[in-house]
C-alpha cells in the first residue's frame, strides 16, 4: 500500500463517501464518451453510402479518433492538472458530443474527419486521461480497482446505447441519430464533470519519494520506457482483434455461421464488450492484493493462451464467440494495471499528465494492430502470421512484467 494513503487523513480529511461519489461521477463521464469508439461500426454503412466513399477512406475517421485521443494526451493531461478536472473534463465531454452533432451535417469526407475524428478524438482524450488521473489520486490505497472501474465505464458504456442507436439509425437515419445522441452524451458528460473536484492535499507525513516526480523526470527513467514498450505490445495485440475481427471472421467463414440461432460475429462482439469491461476492475482489484507485475504476468499470459487456442479452433462458431471474450478478458485490464503501476512508481502529484505520456502507447498499438497488421496479412496471405506476432507480443510483455519490470521497480522504490 502506498504511503500517500494519508490523502484521506490529516488536515485534508474528507468523508470516506466523498471519493466514492467521485468514482461514480468519473464512471458516468467515461460512459458518456464510449460510444464514438465502440458504436462506430454502426455508422460506417450509412456514412459510406451518403458520402460515396470507400470503406478504407472512411476508416481513416476511426484512426483519427484514436490517434487524437492518445497522441495529444500529455497536453490534455497537463491542461487538466493546470486548470482542474471540473472545467477541462466538462469541456472534453462537450467536445465529444459536439463531434457527433457536427458529423451529422458532414457532406464531405474531410468534414467527417474534422468532426467525428478530430473533435471527438480531442474530447474523449481529455475526459479519459482526466478521469484516470482523478481516481488514482482519490484511491491511493486501491488504485488498480479504481482505475479499472472507470476504465470499465469506457469499455462497457456502449452496451447501454448500441441497440438503441442501431434502432434509431434504422428508424430516423444516421443524421438524426448523431444529433440526438451527441446532445445527450454532451449533457451527461458535462453534468457529471461539474461534480468533480480535486482530491484533498496529502498529509505532511507523506514520505513517498516519488510523490513529486514530474513528466520531465519520468521520461528519463528506464522504468517508464519499459512500461511504454509493454503497453505498446499489449495494445497492438488487442487493437488488432478490435480492428480486424470482421475481416478474419469473414476469411475463416465464421460470419455465415450461427450459435444457438444467433450470428457468431455479433454474438462475439457482444461478449467482447462485457469481458472488456469486467476485466478492468477485476484485475485492478487483484493487483491491489497480489501485486501489479504478478497480475500483469497472469493476464498477459492468459491472452496469449486464449489467442493460441482461438486460432486453432477459429472455424468453430461457438469457440469463436467464447474465446474472443477470453481474449478481451486478458487484454482490457491494461487500462487499469498500467495507470495504477505508473502512479505507484512516479507518484500522484502529476498523475494525469504522466499517464498522458504512457497512453500514447495505445496510439502506437493502433498503428501496429490496424494498418500494419493488415499489410502483414496482405503480404503473407495468412492470418496465422498476424496471430503469431500478436501472441509473441503478449508473451514478451508477460515475461517483461515478471522478470524485468518487477525487479527494476523494487530496486527503485527501495533505494
C-alpha positions in Angstrom: 0.0 0.0 0.0 1.4 3.4 -1.0 2.3 5.8 1.8 0.2 8.5 0.2 -2.9 6.9 1.6 -2.6 9.7 4.0 -4.5 11.7 1.4 -7.7 10.9 3.3 -6.2 11.9 6.7 -4.7 14.8 8.5 -5.7 18.3 7.6 -7.1 17.1 4.2 -9.5 14.7 5.8 -12.8 14.2 4.0 -15.8 11.9 4.3 -15.0 8.4 3.0 -18.1 8.6 0.9 -16.7 11.6 -1.0 -14.3 9.6 -3.0 -17.0 7.1 -4.0 -19.0 9.9 -5.3 -16.0 11.0 -7.4 -15.7 7.4 -8.7 -19.3 7.3 -9.8 -19.1 10.7 -11.5 -15.9 9.6 -13.3 -17.6 6.4 -14.4 -20.5 8.5 -15.8 -18.0 10.7 -17.7 -16.4 7.6 -19.2 -19.7 6.1 -20.3 -20.6 9.3 -22.0 -17.6 9.2 -24.3 -17.5 5.4 -25.0 -19.9 5.4 -28.0 -17.8 7.3 -30.5 -15.3 4.4 -30.5 -17.5 1.4 -29.8 -20.5 2.0 -32.0 -18.6 3.5 -34.9 -19.2 0.3 -36.9 -23.0 1.0 -36.9 -22.4 4.2 -38.9 -20.0 3.0 -41.5 -22.5 1.7 -43.9 -24.9 4.7 -44.0 -22.0 7.2 -43.9 -20.2 5.4 -46.7 -23.4 5.5 -48.8 -24.2 9.1 -48.1 -20.7 10.4 -48.8 -20.0 7.9 -51.6 -16.6 6.9 -50.3 -14.7 3.7 -50.0 -14.5 1.7 -46.7 -10.8 2.3 -46.5 -11.2 6.1 -46.8 -14.0 6.1 -44.3 -11.9 4.1 -41.7 -9.4 7.0 -41.6 -12.1 8.7 -39.4 -11.7 6.0 -36.8 -7.9 6.1 -37.0 -8.0 9.9 -36.4 -10.3 9.4 -33.4 -7.8 7.0 -31.7 -4.7 8.9 -32.7 -6.1 12.3 -31.5 -7.3 10.6 -28.3 -3.9 9.2 -27.5 -1.1 11.3 -29.0 -2.4 14.6 -27.5 -3.0 13.0 -24.1 0.2 14.5 -22.5 -1.0 18.0 -23.4 -4.5 17.1 -22.3 -3.2 15.8 -19.0 -1.2 18.9 -18.4 -4.3 21.1 -19.1 -6.3 19.0 -16.6 -3.6 19.4 -14.0 -3.3 23.1 -14.7 -6.9 24.2 -14.8 -8.5 21.4 -12.8 -10.7 18.4 -13.6 -14.1 20.1 -13.4 -13.5 22.6 -16.2 -11.4 20.5 -18.6 -13.3 17.3 -18.3 -16.5 19.2 -18.9 -15.0 20.7 -22.0 -13.9 17.3 -23.1 -17.4 15.9 -22.6 -18.9 18.8 -24.6 -16.4 18.3 -27.4 -17.1 14.6 -27.6 -20.9 15.2 -28.0 -20.3 18.2 -30.3 -18.3 16.0 -32.7 -21.3 13.8 -33.2 -23.6 16.7 -33.8 -21.1 18.3 -36.3 -20.7 14.9 -38.0 -24.4 14.8 -38.7 -24.0 17.8 -41.0 -20.9 16.5 -42.8 -21.3 16.5 -46.6 -17.7 15.6 -47.3 -15.1 13.2 -46.1 -12.9 16.0 -44.8 -15.8 17.4 -42.8 -16.3 13.9 -41.2 -12.6 13.6 -40.4 -12.7 17.0 -38.6 -15.9 16.4 -36.7 -16.0 12.7 -35.8 -12.3 12.2 -36.0 -10.6 15.4 -34.6 -13.3 16.9 -32.4 -14.4 13.7 -30.8 -10.8 12.4 -30.5 -9.7 15.5 -28.6 -12.8 15.5 -26.4 -12.6 11.8 -25.5 -8.8 12.1 -24.8 -9.3 14.9 -22.3 -12.0 13.0 -20.5 -10.2 9.7 -20.5 -6.8 10.9 -19.1 -8.5 13.4 -16.8 -10.8 10.8 -15.2 -8.0 8.2 -14.8 -5.8 10.9 -13.2 -8.6 11.8 -10.8 -9.3 8.3 -9.5 -5.8 7.2 -8.9 -5.3 10.2 -6.6 -8.6 9.7 -4.8 -7.9 6.0 -4.2 -4.2 5.7 -3.4 -4.9 2.5 -1.4 -6.9 0.9 -4.3 -5.6 2.4 -7.5 -5.9 -0.7 -9.6 -9.5 -1.2 -8.7 -10.5 2.5 -9.0 -8.8 2.9 -12.4 -10.4 -0.4 -13.5 -13.8 0.7 -12.5 -13.8 3.9 -14.6 -12.0 2.2 -17.5 -14.8 -0.3 -17.4 -17.2 2.5 -18.0 -15.4 3.3 -21.2 -15.1 -0.4 -22.2 -18.8 -1.3 -21.4 -20.6 2.1 -21.7 -21.6 1.5 -25.3 -23.6 -1.6 -24.3 -26.3 0.7 -22.9 -26.6 2.5 -26.3 -25.7 0.0 -29.0 -29.1 -1.4 -29.6 -31.0 1.9 -29.2 -28.6 3.6 -31.6 -29.0 0.8 -34.1 -32.8 1.1 -33.9 -32.6 4.9 -34.2 -30.5 4.7 -37.3 -33.0 2.3 -38.9 -36.0 4.4 -37.9 -34.8 8.0 -38.2 -31.5 7.8 -40.1 -27.9 8.3 -39.1 -28.0 12.1 -39.1 -30.8 12.4 -36.6 -29.2 9.7 -34.5 -25.9 11.6 -34.4 -27.6 14.8 -33.5 -29.8 13.3 -30.7 -27.2 11.1 -29.1 -24.5 13.7 -29.5 -26.6 16.2 -27.4 -27.4 13.5 -24.8 -23.8 12.5 -24.4 -22.7 16.1 -24.1 -25.3 16.8 -21.4 -24.5 13.7 -19.4 -20.7 14.2 -19.7 -20.8 17.9 -18.7 -23.2 17.4 -15.8 -21.1 14.6 -14.4 -17.9 16.6 -14.8 -19.3 19.6 -13.0 -19.5 17.4 -9.8 -15.8 16.5 -10.0 -13.2 18.1 -7.6 -9.6 17.8 -6.7 -8.7 15.3 -4.0 -7.6 16.8 -0.7 -3.9 17.5 -0.2 -1.7 14.8 1.1 -0.7 14.8 4.7 2.6 16.4 5.6 3.7 13.0 6.9 3.8 11.6 3.4 7.2 10.1 2.7 6.8 8.6 -0.7 9.9 9.7 -2.5 8.3 9.5 -5.9 5.3 11.7 -5.0 6.5 14.8 -6.7 8.1 13.3 -9.8 7.1 15.3 -12.9 6.9 14.2 -16.5 10.3 15.5 -17.5 12.0 13.4 -14.8 9.8 10.4 -15.5 10.7 10.4 -19.2 14.3 10.0 -18.2 13.5 6.8 -16.3 14.1 3.4 -17.9 11.1 2.2 -15.9 8.8 4.4 -17.9 10.1 3.3 -21.2 9.9 -0.4 -20.2 6.2 0.2 -19.3 5.7 2.1 -22.6 7.1 -0.9 -24.6 5.0 -3.3 -22.7 1.8 -1.3 -23.1 2.5 -0.9 -26.8 2.9 -4.7 -27.2 -0.4 -5.4 -25.4 -2.2 -2.6 -27.3 -1.0 -4.0 -30.6 -2.5 -7.4 -30.0 -5.8 -6.1 -28.6 -6.3 -3.5 -31.2 -5.5 -6.0 -34.0 -8.5 -8.0 -32.8 -10.8 -5.0 -32.5 -9.9 -3.6 -35.9 -9.5 -6.9 -37.8 -12.1 -9.3 -36.3 -14.6 -8.7 -39.0 -12.0 -9.3 -41.7 -10.6 -12.6 -40.4 -14.1 -13.8 -39.3 -15.1 -13.4 -43.0 -11.9 -15.1 -44.3 -12.5 -18.1 -42.0 -16.2 -18.3 -42.9 -17.4 -17.5 -39.4 -19.7 -14.7 -40.5 -22.0 -17.1 -42.2 -22.3 -19.3 -39.1 -24.7 -19.1 -36.1 -24.5 -20.1 -32.4 -27.9 -21.1 -30.8 -29.6 -19.2 -33.6 -27.5 -16.1 -33.3 -25.0 -14.9 -35.8 -21.5 -15.8 -34.5 -19.8 -12.4 -35.1 -22.4 -10.1 -33.4 -22.5 -12.6 -30.5 -18.8 -12.4 -30.2 -18.8 -8.6 -30.3 -21.4 -8.6 -27.5 -19.4 -10.9 -25.3 -16.3 -8.9 -26.0 -17.8 -5.7 -24.7 -18.8 -7.4 -21.4 -15.4 -9.1 -20.8 -13.5 -6.0 -22.0 -15.3 -4.1 -19.2 -15.3 -6.7 -16.5 -11.6 -7.4 -16.7 -10.6 -3.9 -15.8 -11.9 -3.7 -12.2 -11.3 -7.4 -11.6 -7.6 -7.4 -12.5 -7.2 -3.9 -10.9 -8.6 -5.3 -7.7 -6.4 -8.4 -8.0 -3.3 -6.3 -8.5 -4.0 -4.3 -5.3 -3.7 -7.7 -3.5 -1.0 -9.8 -5.2 1.0 -7.0 -6.9 0.9 -5.2 -10.2 3.6 -7.2 -12.0 2.3 -10.6 -10.9 -1.1 -9.7 -12.1 0.3 -8.5 -15.4 2.0 -11.8 -16.0 -1.2 -13.7 -15.3 -3.4 -11.5 -17.5 -1.0 -11.2 -20.4 -0.2 -14.9 -20.4 -4.0 -15.6 -20.4 -4.4 -13.6 -23.6 -1.5 -15.4 -25.3 -3.0 -18.8 -24.4 -6.5 -17.7 -25.4 -5.3 -16.3 -28.8 -3.4 -19.5 -29.5 -6.5 -21.8 -28.8 -8.7 -19.3 -30.7 -6.6 -19.6 -33.8 -6.6 -23.4 -33.6 -10.4 -23.5 -33.3 -11.4 -20.4 -35.1 -13.7 -22.0 -37.7 -16.0 -23.3 -34.9 -18.6 -20.6 -34.3 -19.2 -21.4 -30.6 -15.5 -21.4 -29.7 -15.0 -18.3 -31.9 -17.5 -16.4 -29.8 -16.5 -17.7 -26.4 -12.7 -17.4 -26.9 -13.0 -13.9 -28.3 -14.4 -13.0 -24.9 -11.5 -14.6 -23.1 -9.0 -12.8 -25.4 -10.6 -9.5 -24.4 -10.6 -10.5 -20.7 -6.9 -10.9 -21.0 -6.4 -7.6 -22.8 -8.7 -4.8 -21.4 -7.0 -4.8 -17.9 -4.1 -2.9 -19.3 -6.2 0.2 -18.8 -6.2 -0.4 -15.0 -2.9 -2.0 -14.5 -0.6 0.5 -16.3 -2.0 3.7 -14.9 -2.0 2.3 -11.3 1.5 1.0 -11.7 2.7 4.3 -13.2 1.2 6.2 -10.3 2.6 3.8 -7.7 6.1 4.4 -9.3 6.1 8.1 -10.0 3.5 9.4 -7.5 0.1 11.1 -7.6 1.0 14.7 -7.9 1.4 14.7 -11.7 -0.5 11.5 -12.3 -2.8 12.9 -15.1 0.0 14.3 -17.3 2.3 11.4 -16.6 -0.4 8.9 -17.7 -0.9 11.0 -20.8 2.6 10.2 -21.9 2.1 6.5 -21.3 -1.3 6.5 -23.0 0.5 7.3 -26.3 1.4 3.6 -26.3 -2.3 2.9 -27.2 -1.9 5.1 -30.3 1.3 3.2 -31.2 -0.7 -0.1 -30.8 -3.5 1.2 -33.0 -1.0 1.7 -35.9 0.7 -1.7 -35.5 -2.5 -3.5 -34.8 -4.5 -1.8 -37.5 -3.0 -0.8 -40.9 0.4 -2.6 -40.3 -1.4 -5.8 -39.3 -3.5 -5.6 -42.4 -0.4 -5.1 -44.5 1.3 -8.1 -42.9 -1.8 -10.2 -43.8 -1.8 -8.8 -47.3 1.9 -9.6 -47.8 1.8 -13.1 -46.3 -1.7 -14.1 -47.3 -2.2 -15.6 -43.9 -3.8 -14.6 -40.6 -1.7 -17.2 -38.9 1.3 -14.9 -39.2 -0.6 -12.0 -37.8 -1.8 -14.0 -34.8 1.7 -15.4 -34.2 3.1 -11.8 -34.0 0.4 -10.8 -31.5 0.8 -13.9 -29.4 4.6 -13.3 -29.3 3.8 -9.7 -28.2 1.7 -11.0 -25.3 4.3 -13.5 -24.2 7.0 -10.9 -24.4 5.0 -8.4 -22.3 4.2 -11.1 -19.7 7.9 -12.1 -19.3 9.0 -8.4 -19.1 6.4 -7.8 -16.4 7.7 -10.5 -14.1 11.4 -10.6 -14.9 12.2 -7.0 -15.8 9.7 -4.5 -14.5 9.2 -6.2 -11.1 12.9 -6.3 -10.1 13.6 -2.9 -11.5 10.7 -1.2 -9.8 11.5 -3.0 -6.5 15.1 -1.7 -6.6 13.9 1.9 -7.5 11.3 2.1 -4.8 13.5 0.8 -2.0 16.5 2.9 -3.0 
